[in-house]
């Protein structure tokens, strides 16, 4: 259940799904305390405005989050 993940587990998930964007995201997730519950609430506009992500990485992350919500990555 992704909603129970710690910040470290969220980072591990991202490393597994997309090693290219996980490096810069790891620091952001630690800084902003993005755990499983927060991850599932993230939207692209929030990621770009408050986390400083570019559109491409924000959209990729939204895709992975949507798949998590659908239960396809469990």
C-alpha positions in Angstrom: 0.0 0.0 0.0 1.8 3.1 -1.2 0.0 5.4 1.3 2.0 3.7 4.1 5.4 4.3 2.4 8.1 6.3 4.1 10.1 9.0 2.3 12.9 6.4 1.7 10.4 3.9 0.2 9.0 6.6 -2.1 12.6 7.3 -3.3 13.3 3.6 -3.8 10.1 3.3 -5.9 11.2 6.2 -8.1 14.7 4.8 -8.5 13.1 1.5 -9.7 10.6 3.2 -12.1 12.8 5.9 -13.6 16.5 6.1 -12.6 16.9 9.2 -14.8 14.7 11.5 -12.8 15.1 9.8 -9.4 18.4 11.5 -8.6 17.2 15.1 -8.5 13.8 13.9 -7.1 15.4 12.2 -4.1 16.7 15.4 -2.7 13.4 17.2 -3.3 11.4 14.4 -1.7 13.7 14.5 1.4 13.5 18.3 1.6 9.7 18.4 1.2 9.1 15.2 3.2 7.2 13.4 0.4 6.1 10.1 1.9 3.6 7.8 0.4 0.5 9.8 1.4 2.0 13.0 0.1 3.1 11.3 -3.1 -0.4 10.2 -3.9 -1.6 13.8 -3.4 1.0 15.4 -5.7 -0.3 17.2 -8.8 1.9 18.5 -11.7 1.1 22.2 -10.9 2.2 21.7 -7.3 5.4 20.0 -8.3 6.3 22.7 -10.7 5.3 25.7 -8.5 6.6 24.5 -5.1 9.2 21.9 -6.0 10.6 23.7 -9.0 10.3 20.7 -11.4 10.2 21.2 -15.1 7.1 20.1 -17.0 8.6 16.8 -18.4 9.7 15.3 -15.0 6.4 16.5 -13.4 4.3 14.8 -16.0 6.3 11.6 -15.7 5.9 11.6 -12.0 2.2 12.2 -12.4 2.0 9.1 -14.7 3.7 6.9 -12.1 1.4 8.3 -9.4 -1.7 7.5 -11.5 -0.5 4.0 -12.1 0.1 3.6 -8.3 -3.5 4.7 -7.6 -4.8 2.2 -10.1 -2.9 -0.5 -8.3 -0.7 -1.4 -11.3 2.7 -1.0 -9.6 1.9 -2.9 -6.3 
